[in-house]
Amino acid sequence: MSRDISVTSFWSILSIVAACIGGLLFVMISHANVPKHSGAAKEEDVSSLAVKVERVATKVDNNRYILEEVKEDLKEMRAEQNIYTETVLEAIERNGH
């Protein structure tokens, strides 16, 4: 009788292990297309965002270049304005004395 119980226990344990493995495989296969997290983004959304970020980065670089040009133009205008101001002040001094 002892031998029958151990054979029965062996097959019971083997059946339980097989059922667990089968259940895990079923869950893995049935949820393969579901995102890993409820808040996970879809691949298409991530690709779209990557393109948008690249566009923004390009615009930022372009705006930085334009800003540098504007700064140079302002420096030149400021220098010209200083020259004109000095010329006007010299003319006022000559006419005033």
C-alpha positions in Angstrom: 0.0 0.0 0.0 2.9 2.4 0.8 4.1 2.0 -2.8 0.6 3.0 -4.2 0.5 6.2 -2.2 4.0 7.3 -3.4 3.0 6.6 -7.0 -0.2 8.5 -6.6 1.6 11.3 -4.9 4.2 11.4 -7.7 1.5 11.7 -10.4 -0.5 14.2 -8.4 2.6 16.5 -8.0 3.4 16.0 -11.7 -0.1 16.9 -12.7 -0.1 20.0 -10.5 3.3 21.2 -11.9 2.1 20.5 -15.5 -1.1 22.5 -14.8 0.9 25.4 -13.4 3.2 25.5 -16.4 0.3 25.2 -18.8 -1.5 28.1 -16.9 1.6 30.3 -17.1 2.0 29.6 -20.8 -1.6 30.4 -21.4 -1.4 33.7 -19.6 1.8 34.6 -21.4 0.4 33.9 -24.9 -3.0 35.5 -24.2 -1.4 38.7 -22.9 1.4 39.0 -25.4 -0.1 42.0 -27.2 -1.2 43.8 -24.1 1.2 46.6 -22.9 3.3 45.6 -19.9 1.9 48.4 -17.7 -1.5 50.0 -17.8 0.2 53.4 -18.4 2.6 52.1 -21.0 2.7 53.9 -24.3 2.2 52.3 -27.7 5.1 52.0 -30.0 3.4 54.2 -32.6 2.9 56.9 -30.0 6.5 56.8 -28.9 7.7 57.0 -32.6 5.4 60.0 -33.2 6.7 61.7 -30.0 10.3 61.1 -31.1 9.6 62.8 -34.4 8.0 65.7 -32.7 10.9 66.1 -30.3 13.3 66.0 -33.2 11.3 68.8 -34.9 11.4 70.9 -31.7 15.1 70.4 -31.4 15.6 71.5 -35.0 13.5 74.6 -34.4 15.4 75.4 -31.2 18.7 75.1 -33.1 17.3 77.3 -35.8 16.0 79.9 -33.4 19.3 79.9 -31.6 21.1 80.7 -34.9 18.6 83.5 -35.6 19.0 84.9 -32.1 22.8 85.0 -32.5 22.3 86.9 -35.8 19.9 89.4 -34.1 22.4 89.9 -31.3 25.1 90.7 -33.8 22.8 93.1 -35.7 21.9 94.8 -32.4 25.6 95.3 -31.5 26.2 96.8 -34.9 23.2 99.1 -34.6 24.3 100.1 -31.1 27.8 101.0 -32.4 26.3 103.0 -35.3 23.9 104.8 -32.9 26.9 105.7 -30.7 28.7 107.2 -33.7 25.6 109.2 -34.7 25.1 110.4 -31.1 28.7 111.6 -30.9 28.4 113.3 -34.3 25.2 115.1 -33.1 26.8 116.1 -29.8 29.9 117.5 -31.6 27.7 119.5 -34.0 25.7 120.9 -31.1 29.0 121.9 -29.3 30.4 123.6 -32.4 27.2 125.5 -33.0 26.8 126.4 -29.4 30.2 128.0 -28.9 
